[in-house]
Amino acid sequence: MWAKYWRYGSYVGAVVTSFTAGIYCEKWNIGKVNAATATTLPAMPDLPTPAPQTDTKVLPSRTAEIMQYGYPGFDNLRTFEDFVLSYDHFLYRTAHWVVEHLRPDKMVYHPSIDRSKSNFHEDASIHPYFRSTNDDYKGSGYDRGHLAAAGNHRTSQTSIDQTFVLSNMSPQVGKGFNRDKWNELEKRVRKLARKNLNVFVCTGPLYLPRLESDGSMYIKYKVIGKNNVAVPTHFFKVILIEFTKGQYDIEAYVMPNSAIPDSIELSTFLTPVNSIERSAGFHIFNKLPKSSLRYVNGKKAGSVW
């Protein structure tokens, strides 16, 4: 079974590149249905506006530093100590993307930082109508999967705590993915961050089409909980590595949200950046001068992004 399924190395590039239009059609059609039925829905009760959370331990924002190579978009931005995200409150109830900035000094182990003290919590900056909750994940069979990995942010207890906000989560298959192959990719990111000047990471969900028995392509995904949190079909991670001042390499991955055997190498999932951009609907690190790139996915950078 896996031999057939894991023709994925060539498959993912073709799917990501060729069928982006289907993603936009799907969003458009759902939008039209919502607009058409809006007048028939019962009035929703007024809910109190959540008070903003305050935390005297929060460090000054590093947003300009984190986002120096460009914003993929400006929809519902949320900023934290060490990462920035854009939240999709309309359709998916998860982030469009999360960008992190990592350095060797931020990878130093601090014994006083305790992950077990961190709790998954709702994003109080998002209106209750549109946020995901812990109850959405309860009994769903899916992990609350980090987009900005908790292990990347251990410079303070607040830093790691912030990664447990539910706007930074997306439903992920646990065994074989979130706890295994995806975790392996996160560890690779940290290894790169320890060895290089700077590492910037853009991570997010994808909803890719697949061929059904009637010969047509469909975008289908499951939703969980009363808030209909979307379960992505795939996830992407684009890693920008500054190995010397002003010189960069890129590694870009797309992985299916399913159990992946340990025997499958991470390199199987290397994907052209422009294919990811077309499917995700935004540019990634678009302010980076292309002339500063050395390698992209292990190959010499040229005119192809």
N, C-alpha and C positions, 0 to 999 in steps of 0.2 A: 504493500500500500504506500509506504513512504517513498519508494523509488519512483512511483508515478507522481506522487504529490510534490516531491522535491525537485521537480524540473523548474523549481521556483526561480532559480538564478536568472534564467532567461525570461521566464513568465512575468516576473514583477515589473521589469523594465517596460515590457510591451503593454501591460495593463495600465501602469501608471501614466505612460506617455500617450497612449492612443485613445483613452476613454474619459478624459477629463470633462468633456462636454456633458457626459451623462451625469456627473456630479452636479453641475450647475442646473441641468434640467430637473433633476430630482428636487433640489432646493426650491426651484421656481414653482414646480407643480405643488409642492407641499405648501408653499407660501400662498398660492392661489386658493387652495382648499381652506386654509386657515382664514383668509380674508372673506371667503364666501360664507363660511359658517359662523363668523364672529357675531353676527347680529342675532343668531339663534341660541347662543350660549347664555345661561343664567348669569345674573349679575354676581360678581364675586364680592364677598364681604371685605370691608376695609380692614387692613392689617396695620398695626403700628409700625412706623418707620424705625428700623433698628438703630440704636445708638451706636456711634462709632466706637470701636475698641481703642483703648489707650494702653500703651505699654511704655513705661519710662526707660526700659532697657533697650528699646529699638534704636539702632545706630542711624546716623545720617544716611539718607538715600544715596545709592550709587547708580541711580537710573541712567544718568548721562554716560557713565563709564560702561555699564552693562550693554547699553543700546547704541554704542558708538558706531557700529557698522550697519545701522538702519533698523527701522521698525518694520516688521512684516505687515503690520496694519495698526489701526488706531481704535479698534472696536472694543469698548468696555475694558480699558487698561486697568490693571491692578499692579501696584509696585510693592516690593518687599525688600528686605535688606540686601539680598544677593540674587534675586531673580525678578523678572517682569513677565506678566502674562496678559493675554487677551482672551476674554471670556465670552463664549457664545451662549447668551441667555435665551435666544429665540428658539433654536431647534435642538441643539445637542446637550445643553446643560453641562458642558465641560469646556476646557480651554481650546481655543483655536491653535495656540502656540504658547510655549514658555521659553524664554531666553535666560541663560545663566552665564556668568563670567567667573571662571575659576583660575586660581594661581597656585603655585607651589606652597606659599605660606598659608593658604586656606585649606590645604590638605593635611596639615599637621594634626596629629591626634591629641585631643585634650581630654584627659580622664574625667574631668568634671562635667563634661557634656554627656548627658544620659538620654539616649533615644527612648528608653522605656517610660520616661516622664512625658513624652510627647503624645498628644491625643488628637485623633481625627476630629476636626471641628468645622462647622459651617462657616462660610465666608460672610461675615456680618455686613460687609460693604455691598452685597448683592441683595436686592429686594427678595423677600420670602417667596414671591410668585415664581422666581426664576432660578433660585439656587438649588443645588443638590443637597441631600441630607444623608446622614448615616443610615436612616431607615430605608432609603432607596437601595442601598447595597445589602442590607440585612437579608439573608436567606436567598440572595440572587444567584449565588454560585460564582460570583466574580470578586476579585480583589479590588480594593481601593488602590489603584496603581499610581505611583508617583510619576509625574512628568519631570519636574525638577527633583532629582533623587535626594532623599534625606542624607545619604552618605556623602553627598557633595558639600554639605553646609553644616559644618561642625565647629565653626569659630566661636559660637555662643549658643546658649540654650535657646535663645529667641530665634536664632537663625534656623536651627533644626526644627523647632516648633512650627515655624511658619510654613515649612514644606508640607505639613500635615493639614493645611487648609484644603477643604474639599474642592475649591476651584482649581487646585493643582492636581486633582485626581481624575482618573478616567477608568472605567470598568475594564479590568484586564483578567484574562485567564490566569489562574494562579500557578498550579503545578505545570511545569514545562515551559512557562513563559515568564510571568512577573517574577517568580521566585527562582528562575533558572536562566533561560537564554537571554531575556531582557536584562536581568541582573548582571549577567556576564558582560553585556554591552556597557552597562553603567560602570562596572569595574574598569573596563577599558578606558572610559572617559577619565576616571580618576588617575589611572596610570599615566595617561597622556598629560594630565594637569600637573602631576608631580615632576615630570621630566622637561616641561617646556615653559617658556616665559608666561604665556597666557593661553587659555582655552575658552572659547565661547561655544555654547551649545544651544541649538534650537530644536525643541522636541514638540511633537504634537500628534493628534490622531488623524487617521485617514479613513474614508468611506469609499472603497473602491468597487467598481462593477465586476460582475462575474457572468459567465455564460450559463444560461439555464437550458433546460431540456427542449424548450420551444425554439432554440436557436437565437434568442434575443439576449441582450445584455441588460442586467438589472443591478441597481444598487439596493441592497437589502441589509438591514442591521436591526438587531434586537434593541429594545429599550427596557429599562428596569425601574422599579419603584413607582410611586404615585407621581413623581415629577418627570417620568419618562426620560431618564438619563440614557443617552445613546451609548451603545456598545460598539466601539470602532471595529472595523474589519482588519485594520492594520495600524501600525504606528511608525512614525519616522523620527530619526535623530540625525541632525547635521552638526558635525563637529569641526570648528575652525581652530586650527592649531598655529599659534605664533611661535615657531621654533627658534627664530632669531629676530632681532629688532626689524620690524617691517616686512618680514618674509613669512609666508603661511603655507600650510597644507590643509586639505579638507578631506574628511571621511564622511560619507552620507549613507545612511542605512534606511531600508524599509523592511519591517518584519510583520508577518501575519499574527493577529491576536489569537493564537492557538498554541497548543502544546507542541514544542519543537524538540526533537531528539538531541541529546548532548553531542552526538556525532556530527551534527551539521555545523560547519565552520561559520563564524561570523562573516567572513568574507563573502559567503554565499549571498548575503543580503545587501551588499554594496549596490547603490543605485545612483544614476546621474542626478545631480542637484536640480537641473532644470525639469526633470521628470517629476520630482517631488513638488516643485513649485507649481507646475501646471495642475497637478491633482489637488494640492492644498488650496490653491487660489490666491497665493501671495508670494512675493519675492523673499529670499532669505539672504541676509548679509549683503544686500544690494549696494551698500556704500563702500564695500571693500574693493580697492583697485585691483582689477584682474591681473595687472602686470606684476603684482606682488605674490601671486600664487606660484608655488613650485610643483606640487603634486595634488591631483584630485583623485581620490580612491586608488592611490598607488600608481597612477599614471601621470606622466608629465603633462602639466597644464598647458593648454593651447587656446584656441579660439572657443572651444566647447567648455561651457561652465560646468 
